[in-house]
Amino acid sequence: MFERLSLPQGVRDFPPERAEEIKRVEELLLEEFSRWGYRSVITPLFEFLETISAGLGEDLRDKVLKFVDPSTGDVVALRPDITPQVGRIVATQLRDSTEPIRLCYNGRVIRYEEKGSGKEREVFQVGCELVGPSSPEADSEIIALSVKSLGKVGIKKTVLDIGHNGLLRFLLGKTGDARKEVEESLKKKDQEGLVRATQKASVPKEIKETILSLPDLYGGREILDKARKISVIKKYVEELEDVLSVLDEFQLGSEVNIDLGELRGFNYYTGVTFEVISPLISSPLLRGGRYDDLIGKYGYDSAATGFAVDVESVLCVTRTHLENNQIHFVVIPRKLSLRREAIRLAEWLRSSGFKVVLDLNADSNLRKFRIKENHVSNSYGVIFLETPKKIKLIESRSGVSKEFSNLEELLKGGI
């Protein structure tokens, strides 16, 4: 026996019910993406460290799990994010395609997390990328799709938290040596630290005043009226207003929060950024935004925007319709001589779209247990082949028993 049957920190097994829930969420999301014209790509679980690192922000570069490929000696990395891989595919294999290019994916990403952080190393992601256009219409399509796709898995009450990393890049670019301190203070929402950081360096007065006002530029759309009056960021505020204007036409029904001081993936995103949040949990259901510099790092300049859904966060808010995963029937022959008929019946039911357990080995006690178990699982019923002239169907929900004289009679009218 193994002395250690536990798993490494940050990874888990998923029993059937949870695995089926995860799969169902992924299927529902991908179905919705397909309806919007997004086509699936599949990317490798690991690739060269240098290649994938080129498209990562600093926050994710620190979370790369890497190892030496024993066959080549190359340093390879488990992917901590799929978007850079999609960008590489666009740059190397789809660069001659007509834009816009709409792509989607699902898969697990692996990230290093400090022991005791409480965070999982494996994250189930489903996401979309819209490559080519840099416009309010493109940003609004991605945001609308993100919200509407959550509706397809039963999440109707959401909050759209939206900002603009271009605005923050511009302001931080004017802070000189104080940039790192200003950035950290913004991340922590530390107003006093922000004051100290801006006082240390030679920051233009208008820039300093704007930076110090950022923590207050949070709230409803009235915030944009206030922000528009600040001349140095007016351009970015108007870009955000244009996106929200197009977004209104999608009639999402989601509450909108403006946050102009939120640094989301700062070294990654270049324009409008967003999160979709549920009031029921603290972690975002999905994150996204514009990243116009990323694909260029792989040798092909193209604008892009996208988002990634955290599947397990979604499952903290909603459960999928697991009737799609239930067993519909259990077929049990009473005698060995009825095995051929039982197989025939099970195959017919499966070809008709039902999920069927064919129980050829159960003894009488096990059969009783299976009937009870099947009743609890809310399946349609248990079919007993008693004799060639007697077939019994016990409906799980009602317990009602029906008898048929032969297989053909059951197939024609019994179900």
N, C-alpha and C positions, 0 to 999 in steps of 0.2 A: 504493500500500500504506500501511496504518497504520504509523506509527512506533512506536506502543506497543500491543502485543497482550496485555500483562499486565493483571491485574485489580487493583482497589483492595485495599489491605491489609484482611485479614479476611474476604474473600469468595472463593468457589471455584466451579469448574464440577464437575459430577458426571457421569462417563461412564456408559454404560448399566448395567453391573453394579452400581455403587454406587447409582445412582438406583433400580434395581429393588429393591435391598436396603432402602433407606429406605422406598420405597412399601410393600413387603411388611410391614415392622415396623408401619407406620402402620395398614395394613389389619387385621393380626392384633389389634392393641390395640383398634381401634375395634369390631371384631367382638365382642371380650370385653366392652367397655363396653356394647354394645347388649344383650348377654345379661343384663346386670344392670339393664337398664331405662333406660340413659342415651341421650338423643337428641342428635343432632349439631346444632351451630350453626356458621355461617360468619361471621366478622367481617372488617372491612376491613383492608387492610394499613396504611393511614394514616387518621388522623382529626385533629380539632382538638387542638392541644397542650394547651389548658386542660382539655378534657374528659378526655383519657386521663391527664393528670398527676394529676387529682383522686384516682384510684384506685391510684396507684403509691407504693411506699415510697421513702424518700429515696435508697436505694442505686440504684434503677432510674431515678429522676428525673435523676440525673447521667449516665445512659447513653442518654438520648433523642436520636436524630438528628432534627433538625427543619429545616424549610425553609419558604419563603414560597410559597404557591400563587399562581402568576403570573396566574391568571384572576380571583382575588378579593382578593389581598393578605393573606389570612388566614395565620396561622402554623399549620402542620400538622406532625404528628409521625409517623414510622414507629413502629409499635407495638413496644415492648421486652418486652411481656408481654400475653398474651391474657386472663387472668383479669379484669382491670378491664373489658375490653370485654364479657365475659360478664355481669359485674355490671351494666353499663349496659343490656344487653338485658333482663335481668330487671326492672330498675327502670322501664324505659320501655315494654316490649312484653309482658312476662309477669307484671306485678304483679297481675293479676286471676286468674292461674292458681292452681290448688289446690296448696298445698305438701304434701310436698316436691317440689321441681323438680330433676330430674336431667338435667344437660347435659354434653356432651363436644365436643371440637374437635380439629382438627389444623391445623398451619400453621407458617410461619416467623416468628420474631420477629427484630428488628434492633436491635442494641445498639452504642453507641459503646464502643470499647475503646482504651486508650492504645497507641500504636505500640510494638511490642516486648513487649507483654503475653503474646503467644502464644495469646490467646483469639480465637475466631471472632466476627465480628459477626453472622453469620446462624446462628440456632439452630433446628433442627427440633423442634417440640414437639407432643406429643399429651397431652391432659389431660381431667380430669373435674371437675365442680363439683356439689356437693350443697347445694342452697339450701333453707332453711326451718328444719329441726330443729337445736337446739343441745343435743346429748345424747351420751352415751358410745356409743350405738348408731350415730349418724351418723358420728362420728369413726372408729369401728372399721370401718364399712362402707367408707369411703374408703381407709383403710389396707389392709384386706384386699383390696380390689379392686386397689390398686396392686401389691401383692406377687403376687397371682394372675395379673394380666395379664402380668407379667414372665415367669411360668412358661409362658405361652402362646407366648412367643417363644424358649423354650428356656433361660431363666435360672432355675435351681432353687436354687442356693446363694446366699443373700442375707443381709445384715445389716440389721435395722431399727433405726435410730438415732432415738430419740424423746425429746422434751422438752416443755416447757410455757412458752410465751412470756408467758402471763398472770402466772406466778410472777415472771419477770424484770421485767415492766412494773411490778408492785407494788413490788418491791425498789428498782428504779432511781428510781421516783417518790418515794422517801424520801431520796434522796441530795443533793437541793438543787443547789448550784453545782458539786458534784463529779460530777454525773451523767455528763457527757461523758467525763471521764477514767476513771470506773469502767466505762463502756460499752466504751471502747477497750481497756482492760486485759482485760476479759472476752473480747472478740473475739480478742485475741492470746494468751489463756491465760497472761497475765503476772501471776503471784502477787505479785511485789514491787511492780509498778506498782499492783496492786489495794490493797495495804497503804498505799502512799503516798497514793493517791487518797482513800481513806476517812478517813485521818488529817487531811486538809486541811480537811474540812468537818464541820459539826455533824451527824453521822449517829447516830441512836439506837443504843445499844450492841447491842441484839438484832439490829437490821438489819445493823449492821456485821459482827457475828460470822457472820450467815447469809451475807452476800455473800462474806466471806473463805472460807467453807466450800464455795462453789459449785464451784470447780475439782476438789474431791475427790468431789463428788456425781456420779460417772461410773462406770459399770460395769453389772453385772447387776442383777437385781431386788432383790437384797439392799440396794442403794442406797436403795430406797424405804422400807425398814424404818428405815434411819438418818434419812432426810429427814422421815419422818412424826413424828419426835420433836421437830422444830423447829416450835414452835407457830405462828410467823408465816406459814409456808408450808404448813401442814398441809392447808388447804383445797385447794390446787392439787395437792398430792401425791395426795390422795384422788381428785381428778378424773382424774388420770393412771392411777391404779390401776383405776378403774372402766372406763376405755377398754381397758386391757390385759386386764381380766377378760372383757369381751365378745369381745375379739380372740382370746383363747384358744379360744373356741368355733369359730372358723374353721379352727383347726388348720393354720396357715400353714407350719409347719416352718422358719421363719426365725429366725435368732439375733437376740436383742433386746438392745440396749445402751441404757441410760438415761443421758441427759446433761442435767442440770438447769442447767448453766452455759452452754449453747450458744445464742448469739443468731442465730436464723435469720430473716432478713427482719423485723427487729425492728419497724419502723414499718408493717408490713403485717399480720403475724399477731397474733392476740389470745389464742390458746389453745394446745391441743396441736399441736405441730409435729413433723415427721418427715422423714427421708431414708431411702431404700433404697440400700444400698451393695453393691457386689461386691468380694470380696477381690482381684480381678484388676486393678482400676484404681483410681486415686485419686479421680476425680471421681464424685459421686453419679449413680446411674441416674435418680433422680427426687427431687423435693422436694415437700412439701405441708404443709398445716396448716389450722387454723381462722382465719378472717378475718371476724369478726362486724361490724366497722365499715365495711367497704369498700362494700357495696351502698348503705348509708345515705348515702354521699357523693354518690350520684346521685339522692337524693330518695325512697328507699324502704328503710325499715329492715327488714333481714332477716338472720338468721344464715346462715353458709355455711362450708363446708370443701371442700377439693379438693387436687389434685396435678397436676403437669406432668412428663411423661417427657422426658428428653433423648434423642432417637432415636439420635444418633451415639454417645453414651456406651453405649447398649444394644448398638450394633453393634461396639463395642470388646470386648464380652464374648461375643457370640453372632453367628452368621451365620444368616440365614434360609434356608428351604428353597427354593433357587433353581430346583429342577426345575419350579416353577410358572411360571418365566419362560423356560424353554428352548424352542427350536423343535423341534416333534415330527417334522415331515416336510419334506423338500425335494422338490417335484414338478418333473420336467424332461421336456419332450417332445423326442424326438430330431429331429422334423421340424416344420416350420411347419404342415403339414396336420393335426398332432395337437394343435394349440393349443387348439381347442374342447374336446377331451376332457380335456386337462390342466386347463383352467379349471374344468370340471365336477367333476373329482375334487377339486381344491383347495377348491372351495366346499362340497362335501359333507363333507369332513374338518373344515373350519372350523365348519360348522353342527353337527357332532358334538362340538365342544369342543376340537378339536386346534388347535395353532398351526402354520401352514403357510406356507412360503416357496414361491411359484410362480416358477420360474426360466425365463423364456421367451427370454432373450437370451444365455445362457452358451454360449461355444464349447467345444470338446472339452477343452481344457486347463483351463479354468475349472471344468468339470464335475468333473474329477478332483480338483481342489483342494477344491471344495465337498463332495465325498464325504468326503475326509479331514478337513476342518474339521468336518463334521457328526458324524463318528465321535468326534472329540475332545470335542465338546460334549455327548456322551452322549444324543443324540436317538434316536428310534426307528429312523429310516431314511430312505433316499433312494428315491424312486419314479421309475423311468424308463419313459416310454411309448416303446417301441421301434418298434412298428408297431400298427395297429389290432388285431392278433391276438396281440400279445406285450407284456406289461407286467411289468417287473422291479422287485422290492422288495429292496433291500439293507439288511439290518438293521445298524444302526451298532454295537451292542454286540458282536455275534457275528461280523459280516462275512458271515453266511449270506445267500445269494441265493435268492429264490423267484420263480418265473415263473407268470404267469396268462395265460389266453387272451384275456380281455376285461375291460373295466372292471367289469362287473356281478359277475364272479367275484371280483375283488379286493375290491369293496365288501362282498360277502356273507361271505367267509371268509378273506380274506387278511390282515386286520388284527385 
